[in-house]
Amino acid sequence: MLLNESQDALLLFNGERIEFQRLDGQLVFNSESGYWRDKDWLKSRLEIPFECRPLPSPLLSF
């Protein structure tokens, strides 16, 4: 639903850690999260391009 219905989105865990984001149509999964370690699993379920890289939270940068 998120990929089909929204433009920009961000999923936070406990309000601090970004799990994934979609900005300007680019989907990025946080490579530092244990949820997205299996890229083959993600590729088998997603039809849009994505990348995995660290997504530091701006809330923890103070």
C-alpha positions, 0 to 999 in steps of 0.5 A, spaced: 500 500 500 505 504 501 508 503 495 502 504 491 498 510 494 504 514 497 509 519 494 514 520 500 514 516 506 518 514 512 518 508 517 520 510 524 521 504 529 520 507 536 520 514 533 528 514 532 531 509 527 529 509 520 527 503 517 526 505 510 524 511 506 521 513 499 523 520 497 522 523 490 520 516 488 527 512 490 526 507 495 531 506 500 532 500 506 536 501 512 542 497 511 543 497 519 537 494 520 536 487 521 529 486 518 532 488 511 539 483 511 536 479 505 536 483 499 534 477 495 527 476 499 526 484 498 527 483 490 522 477 490 517 481 493 518 488 490 517 490 483 520 497 483 528 499 484 530 500 491 537 500 494 540 498 501 544 503 505 545 506 512 539 511 514 542 515 520 536 518 524 536 526 524 533 525 531 539 522 534 544 527 531 544 532 536 
